[in-house]
Amino acid sequence: PTTASTLTLASGNLTINADGGTGVAGAITDSGTGLLSTTLGNLTLTANGGIGALAGPAPLHIGTVGGVLSATNATAGDLFLQTGNITLGGASAVLSQFGTGILRVDATTNLTDNITIAGNIGVAGAGTVILNARNNITFAQGTGITGVSTGASGTVNLTADSDSSGGGAINGNVLAATDVSTSTLNLAAAQGIGASNAIETIASTISLKNSTSGAIQVTNTLSGGVTFSGTQIAANATLIETAGNITIGAADIVSTGGTLTVTAQAVGKSITAAAGSDITGAADIVLTADDMVLGGVVTSTASVKLDTSTASRGISLGAGAVAGTLGLSNGELSKISTANLTIGSATHTGTIVADGAVVIPGTVTSSTSLLTKGGAVALGIHNLTVTAGNLVIDTTQGGGTGADVAGTGQLTIGGGTGGLTVTSGNGISLTNTSNQAGVVQLDNSGVGNIAYNNNGAMTLRSSNTVGSTTVVNQSGGLTVVAAGVNTKGGAVNLTAQGAGALLTLTGGVDTTTGGATTGANVSFTADDMALTGTTKAGTTGDIVITA
């Protein structure tokens, strides 16, 4: 049957049946814009050759339905309805399309039309589900019920703000339920995708586009992994895979709004961005996984933060990157372009090892931070070069007691002019050559000594607990800044070793801090000295000055 005008049943049920049985393809089509409506009763549509048609397009227009809307298309053709506000699934609207067909619902009669998903809607096979709303699409199915589903090779397209008017969001379920289960999922909205409650999905490929405001939150669970791509204009974007690996799609991930977070949560899983698959953010980019393969460019004007999902898993850098850790080769590090790079975090309890030559590229322009919560930082016997900006090493993050920071390789920061800040709870030993002319801050909050060997004019500030502090500058002057060199009863030894080198105390040297009145020995060694700062060796310490 074909309808071209409005058909309304004031009471009772309205049934239209175009199912001619086996071998007969009956269809229900609409040649105009008339509405099918019931005031009190049910509206039942049955066909085996299509209900509405995508070609044209020619949807079947549905008005108010006082009872249950039921549409079943059994064999061939499309199932395409245009409605106003509509609730799909559950008891309100039951739609059934054959497994490889296309099921489409457009809630586009009025500017404020919404689609609410109260139960399951979908196709059983490799078909396609398309839901378009001029306003919101909201998942409200019960706990444990999948909202929209297809078979293993199917596709789901959800679009809020289908008229591009700048309104419309896709809202996740407040209950624990899978919102979409499919193979390929495309989500588009204007005012957020899972902004308040994440869209929970099972899909192998997910693309996202949010055009005006609101956050993106998508949590996928597929052991085979997921490919993410998309664009976020306004607020934060959080993309999580709980079971498998994450691959960045060829269409890239671009956020021009807030923080972009991509996390592969499961143990041993990875984030892979192949060459040409880029990650771009106007704010912070946070990548968290037990391993990463960075062939595409990672660009943020603010910061890039790289960390493991398993807190105890090690991180290895540069030429010494090894399997079984979050290994970041020099080639991968070279793909990062940002003001501030952070490796590790306040929750990372594993080690950070730079045991081969490591180069932080000049595209990291301001600072590089290596952070752990009690995990040791080992710089190995090779060179660590921070091409631009400053270097921060801190093993006391997140309230951790700290671990040792040690290295015997050359350390070059900002071309020799950048600053170095090292914070440990178990000693600092950088004892070969640190080619460092910027401010060096060495702080140790626990047991252990501080030993630092430098090559080139440098300025120093330091604090230690009970351990000693020994700083030797092999060439060039050594200046102690106003903050001084302080210990709680640990000896201090400062040496400017080069011929004619000047040791300058602008700030003081104090071995009596924290009530350690007995102090400890202080020794200064240099060809020339300008000791304007105060030196305190306590009641039992000696001050020794050697040319």
Sequence and secondary structure as in RCSB ss.txt:
>XXXX:A:sequence
PTTASTLTLASGNLTINADGGTGVAGAITDSGTGLLSTTLGNLTLTANGGIGALAGPAPLHIGTVGGVLSATNAT
AGDLFLQTGNITLGGASAVLSQFGTGILRVDATTNLTDNITIAGNIGVAGAGTVILNARNNITFAQGTGITGVST
GASGTVNLTADSDSSGGGAINGNVLAATDVSTSTLNLAAAQGIGASNAIETIASTISLKNSTSGAIQVTNTLSGG
VTFSGTQIAANATLIETAGNITIGAADIVSTGGTLTVTAQAVGKSITAAAGSDITGAADIVLTADDMVLGGVVTS
TASVKLDTSTASRGISLGAGAVAGTLGLSNGELSKISTANLTIGSATHTGTIVADGAVVIPGTVTSSTSLLTKGG
AVALGIHNLTVTAGNLVIDTTQGGGTGADVAGTGQLTIGGGTGGLTVTSGNGISLTNTSNQAGVVQLDNSGVGNI
AYNNNGAMTLRSSNTVGSTTVVNQSGGLTVVAAGVNTKGGAVNLTAQGAGALLTLTGGVDTTTGGATTGANVSFT
ADDMALTGTTKAGTTGDIVITA
>XXXX:A:secstr
 EE S EEESSS EEEEE   TT    BEESSS  EEESSS EEEEESS BSBTTTTB EEEEEESS EEEEE S
SS EEEEESSEEEBTTTEEEEE TTSEEEEEE SSTT  EEE S EEBSSS EEEEEESS EEE   TT  SEE 
 TT EEEEEESTT SS   EE  SSS  SEE SEEEEEESS BSSSS EEEE SEEEEEE SSS EEEEE  TT 
EEEEEEE SS EEEEESSS EEEEEEEEEESSS EEEEE STT EEEE TT  EEESS EEEE SEEEE S EEE
SSEEEEE SSTT  EEEGGG  TTSEEE HHHHTTEEEEEEEEE TT  S EE  S EEE TTEEEEEEEE BS 
 EE  SS EEE SSEEEEESBGGG     EEE S EEEGGGTS EEEEESS EEEEEEEE  SEEEEEE SSS E
EEEE S EEEEEE SSS EEEEESSS EEEEEEEEE BS  EEEEE STT EEEESS EESBGGG TT   EEEE
 SEEEE S EE TTT  EEEE 
